[in-house]
Amino acid sequence: MNYPGCYQCSKVFTNALFGGTNNSVPPSNDVLQNVTVDHITEVVSGVPIGMLSLGGTTAAFPPQESNITITNSIFNAGTSGFTNPGGGTANCAVVSSGAPQAMFDNCWNSYSFANNVVVGGNALTFTNLAWPLSTLLPSTTAEIGFVNLNGGLVGDYHLDSTSPYKGAGIDGQDIGANVDSVNSYTNGATTGVWSEN
């Protein structure tokens, strides 16, 4: 979730904020806002570099990204957890600890990051590692309790009846995606042929 134009933090809108020559800030309708991510399951084969790229302005340079809601989802922290596009201390994601909670607090004007499972989230090497309180932090994907992980390749990603995340969403549903719905919507996608049956 990067600020518009913040790739390398030297594009049109963010130049002034990050040491460039353009003196304009982004119009508020160009700033990421009112975003909801709910009931997502991220399954990987191998270990990803990170789970989220964060960047944008601090409260000193409004407008900030706002009303961000990420709930009831399963992610893999990867080896770095978070990346940012650079830009020095004017970039909200460049905080002293680099910890997830500090980045969220600094980047998002208002947000909810609740009842998410982040595999490997406790293994990140940030100073003062802190996550929002309701973040669930298993060490391995196997601890989630998928019916059949299958190494992250064409498995059955329903939660097993013994999974600690079964029925544990804020809404009483399983944390992660509604796998039956995903399978229905993607029927035929593996072959690249859409079937209306």
PyMOL commands that set and color helices and strands:
alter all, ss='L'
color gray80, all
select helices_A, chain A and resi 7-9+28-30+88-90+100-107+121-123+141-144+150-152+179-185+189-191
alter helices_A, ss='H'
color red, helices_A
select strands_A, chain A and resi 33-38+50-53+66-71+74-76+81-83+111-114+117-119+146-148+156-159
alter strands_A, ss='S'
color yellow, strands_A
deselect
rebuild
show_as cartoon
